[in-house]
């Protein structure tokens, strides 16, 4: 073929096998180089319909203006063949993609997408190729996505000038996250010589130094096929991909010699120390302990794939889990709350690094932590590692290789990215079982193999950085002041002519953002391309003793997946708030004769992990009904199922609740993790709080997953005596782990089912039945059949059922809550009580949410408002939610939500808009489901395939008329109850408004 001649084939190779079993499915890789341009290509062929494409460029900035990040945003704003504004966001609604995104790393930028539809793959490939190689890079797009000076109110020339821009606000938000800030400083200071010494995403105060010309120049030098690596994966033919890439992109280029290589970091002859500051954390478990210190070591080149594999394993042995030496020495010393935000092996740079340290420590303990680290390194060199721990780690790798995820292609693309980016061999990276064999051989040949590595890379390595970070009460003030100074400096340099131009350009940008977009140039699937029916997943109902069990036979590749749902209905109300903590610690406190270290070792040796999580499951037919419980989840290789069940029986029957010191360690880690998670998940916390008073399940959701839980964990972390908390756990356990309140699910291969069912039966027989009949705490319990096909013939007590809480007296009410936090950005939400999943209006509201996001809210909140994200979604709990993320505005955004409702009520959208929203909704509805998760929506949510199919038909049937009707019926002011919540910086107008509760 003509195309094959453009690419010379280097190597075709079977990539992976584990012992006798092929790795998941058989898989082979083809590695090519393009003759004319030198572009590199890797194709992994595999029997997987979720096909993936990715192109990555080595992007090595030499300043912190964020040029690769702003370029990543701007190339997606229109291209030669697709000149409409924002084709990337528009394709989200014209495709059935299972994934679409772009990432800026420290030294590469990657553009991946995946889809299960062959025509869609070609459409997306065309848009992606044109975007990266032939973007418009218009000045207006640079202003919108990067940064601009603009009047606070663009229509008022007398309003003050301010900085605006999507990336500018995104990075301001990103650096409110102290973990992210610390990681950035660490990288910049460990690799001070070249591209890693700058902030590739952009330092907010450096971003305004970037010019449009510099952006275009960076594209010209970095986004060239000679600097590109293409990756495809799945079951579509390689020939077609090569032909399309050649014709639509590569045929227009000649080879260049890109000057983008990263030179090795010069190794230091002496260790270095640095100190940085950050903002205080108002939710820190102990306000007097907010320091972080960490020691980082520069390791070897990432392209030596076996050395990198060995160091990654070594890192896990040193820091992972309660049996690791650093966990024992640092975490259990209880001088900090958790490991530092950067811990363990980091292979994301040309030369890898290893870091270890603590966060949540007092300033006086910084020296102690450093001493413990050096002492622990010496102890590892002297003592090595137990053989059983090494086996547990290799077992973990075996499980990772057998477990089938639905985004396997994306995982591969990310896994090979760094090594390939620095001219390493991506196929070598994928040969994991070869490396395991070699690793075992090295240990056999030299029992001190790992200790010698520790000596070489940690004890005798002078390229070592110790970085400490402490809070500064005036940190955010200083940031604001520095931004004001920068602004003043920019504004004072402007002539009257410049100011006039800024005003005109502001109006111009606003007009462009408000103009109706013609997207007809973009390729699109049609609604008729969507499969009309879903394939049904067969499940069988059985029993283990009296406990109902759902069996789902699937090609799980030698894995067995077990779940057990345990009801909370008999649990006294005063214990409910402690359920998330109970779930977090129940598998980590030890059980029977095993202490927590031995238990952890057994879990790693015999399973793919064991976890317990709180569940609030809204009913599909009634907004005022829900199921409450906890879900036990675990997996194991087929040969280890008896061990997995034995471990569950020991946890359920003989969990240890007497080690206060161990609980304190777990509480501190949990409280720290929750506090650290707010900058990334602020919009989720806002939505949960806004929904709190709208349904009976909403209040429990806030208790389990909202800001209430964050604050509770902070209070528990501050307690000097945790015995009262420990005493609650046996009471909780007694109510939860009772066969009368349980149901189980097993996913395994057909051959394994009879053995698995015997093991489940043994487990259920081992769980002690409670003598006394427990009264349900709430009187209104509604029983629904587990087997949905039983239908109207079901009567309570006549067969396996789900027991739901019903609250017929519930009255929704409006609440407006403002959480004042030390962030420079807001997270805003409004939630409206609507209808449950099975209601025919649900489908219309689901389409409407997508329609409003794509056609109205994206423009208002992101493009005009400068927030990183925002939109609407219809949740399974029957609530219609608006949200924004890392948003410079708050009240303006609430106004945008209301304007969106008026827009929807007026029906200002076309049939094409509706079809696009349907495509977008179906791409989520039809997302691939892994064998481990098949049948689970029926088991957990009581939503069988028949109900899903009916919902599918309702989605197809949505019309312009039904959309306008639901907008008027549910979303107008007064028609329904709504709740509002904002997390953000102090806000004068809200503080003065008595209708808001300020927390």
C-alpha positions, 0 to 999 in steps of 0.5 A: 500500500502507498501509505505503508511506504510512507511509514517504514515498519520497525518492529512487530511484536507480541507484547505481553504474557503472564505465565501460561495466560495471555495478558487480558487478551492477546495483544501485539504492537507495531512500531513505525517511523514516518519517512518524510517527517520522522514522526513516530507511531505505535499501534497496539492491536487488541480485541477491544472495541474502545479504540483510542488515538493520541498524539503527543508533542515534546513541549519544553518551555523555558519560562513560567508564562504557561505557553504550552498550557495556553497553547493546548487550550488555544489550538482547540479553539478552531482550525483551518478545516474547522474554523468555527469557535471551539470545535473541541467542545462542540465535538463533545456533542457531535460524537459518541466518544468515551473520552476526549481531552488534552493534557499539559505535562511538564515536558509534553502535551498530549491529545487523546480521544477514544470511541467505540464507533468506527465512523466517529473515530475517523471524525474525531481523528480529522478534528484532532489532526487539524487542531494540532497541526493547522490551528487558527490561533486567533488573537481573540482566542488567545485572550479568552483562553490565556490572559487579557486586560479587560474592564471589569464590566466590558461594556463600561469604559470607566470600569477598572481594568482587571486580568481575565482569562481561563488559564489565568483563573485555572492556575490561580485556583490550582495554586490554592491547593497546597499539595499542588504548590509543594509538588511544583516547588519540589520539581522546580528546585530538584531540576534547576537547570532546564525546563523542569525549573519552570511552571509549564502550566503557568505561574499566574503572575508570569502568565501576563508576560506571554504575547500572542506572537510568542504563542504562535512561535512556540506552536511552529517549533513544537507542534511539528510531526518531527516532534510528534508521537502517534499512538493508536489502540484497539480493534480498528485496522491500522491501515485506515489510521495511517492513510488518514493521518498521512493524507490529512496531516503528514503529507504537508510537512518535511522533516525538521530537527526539533530542538526540544530534547531535555538534557540530563540534569547536572548532578550536584556534588552537595545536597541542597535545602530550600524553604517556601511558604503557602496559605494557611489551611482553615480546615487543617486537623491541627492549626499549629501543625501545618508544615511540610518537609520532604527529602527528594533524590534524583534517580536514573534516566527513565529510558532505562526501563528495567532500572525504572521498573526496579526503582518503582518496585523498591519505592513501593517496598519503602513507602507503601502500606503499614509494613513499609519502613518509612510508614513505620518510622514516619507515619507511626511516629505521629509527628505529622498527619500523612506523607508529604504530597509528593511521596515515592517514585516519580517517573514523570520527568526525564530522570526519575526521582524518589521523595519521602517526608511528612505534612501536618508537622510542627516547625520544631519537628522538621529536623526530627523528620530529616533525621528519621529519614536518613536513619531509616535509609541506613536501616533498610540497607542493613535489614533489607525486605522480607520475602513475603512483602516482595511477593505481595508486591509482585502479586499486585502487579499480576492482578493489575495485569489481569484486571480489565478496565474500560479505559485500557488504551488510555492507561497504556498511552499514559504509561508509555508517554514519559519514556517515549517522550525522551526517545525510550522504547515504548514497547520495552515499557510494556513488557512487564512480565519480562521485567518481573522474570528478570527482577526475580532472577536479580534477587536470586543471583544477589540477595542484596540486590535491593539494598545495594540500590538503596545505598547507591541512590539514597545513601551515597547520592549527593543530589538530594533536596530537602524542601520545607514549606510553612504557612504564612498568615498573609500569604493570600494577601501578598498574592493579591497585592502582587497581582495588584502591583502587576496590574498597576504596572501593566495599566500604567504602561498603557497610552490612551490609545491602548486603553481605547483599543482594550475597550474595543477589543473587549467588546469585540470578544464579547460579541464573538462570544455571544454570536451564534456559532455555525458549526456546520463545518464539523463532522457529526454522527446522527442520532440514527447512528446510535444503537436503538437497543442495549445488549442485556446482561444475564444475571442469576439469582441464588442464595447463600443460606438466607442471603440473596446472591446475584451471579453474573458470569463474565470473561473476567480473565481469571479474576473473581469480584465480590460485593456485599451490600449491608443495610444501615436501617437498624443503626441508631441516628447518633451513630450515622455520622461515624459510618464513613470513618468506620468504613475507612478503618474497618479493614485497617485495624487488624482482626482475629489473631492478626494485628493491622500489619499482618492483616495488610500483608495478607490483603496484599498477598491474597486479594486485589484490595478490600474496601468498605464504602458508605452508600446512599442509593436514591430510589428510581421511582420516588424522590422521597425514598432511598436505600442506605447501607455500606458496600463491601468490595474485593477481588482476587485471583481465582486460586485465592477466593477461599483466602479472600472470603476468610479475610472477610469473615475475620474482619466481620466477626473479629475486627479489633477495636482496641488500638487507639494509637492506630486509629489516631494515625488513620484519623489524621490521614483521613482528616488531612486528605479531606482538607486537601481535597477541597480545591479539586472537588469544591464544586462537588461539595457545593452541589451536595450542600445545595441539595441538602434540604431537597430530598430525604437522601440529601441530608444523609449525603451531606453527613457522609460526603459533604462539608459536614464530614470534613468538619467532623473529621477535623474535630475528631483529629483534634480530640486528645482521647479517641476512646469514645470514638473506638467504642462506637465501632462495635455498635456500628458493626453489630448493626451492619454485618447481619445476614438478615440485612445483607445481599451479595454479588459475584462476577466471575467466569462461568467455570468459576461460578460453582466454586465461588458460590460455595465460598460465599455460602461458607462466608455467610455461614460464618457470620454470626447471626444476631440473637435479638430481632433488631427493630428498624430505627425508622418505621417507614421501611418499603420492601422492593423485590431484588429481582425486578421481573417479580414486579407486582406479584411481590409482597413484603417478606415473600422473597429477596428484597431491598429495604428502602427508607421512605419519608412521606412527611418530608418537606423540601425547603430552600437553603442558601449556604456560603462557606468562606474559605481562603481561596481566590476562586469560587465553587458555585451551585444551585440544585433544584428538586425535579423527578426520579429516574423512572419518570418520563420527564427525567430523560427530557431534563437529562437532555436539557442539562446537556443542551444548556451546558453546551449552548448557553452555560459554557459561553456564559460561565467559561468564555465570558466569566473566565471560570475553568468549568461550569454547566448543568447536570441531571443527577440520578437522585432526581436533582437538577444541578447547576455548578461552576468550578474555579470561578472568579465570580459568584453572584454573577454565576448565579445570575447566569444559571437563571439566565440559562433557565430563561433561555431554555424556557424560551426554547432558543435552540434548534433540532440540531442542538437537540440531536447534539445533546442526545449524542452527548448524553448517549456517549455517557449512557453507552460508556463501556462497562468492565466485566467486573462491573456488569450487572452492578446497576441492577444489584445496587440501584435496582435498575435492571436492563429493562428499565435502562432500555425504557429510559433509552427509548424516552431519551430518543423520544425527547422533542423541542416541545418536551424540553420547553415543557420541563424547563417551565415545569421544573426550573422556573422560580417558584415552581420547585424548591431549590438550594444554593451553595458557594465555597469561596473567598470573603464576599461583602454582598453575601455577608450583608444578605440575611437570606444567606447562612455564612459558615 
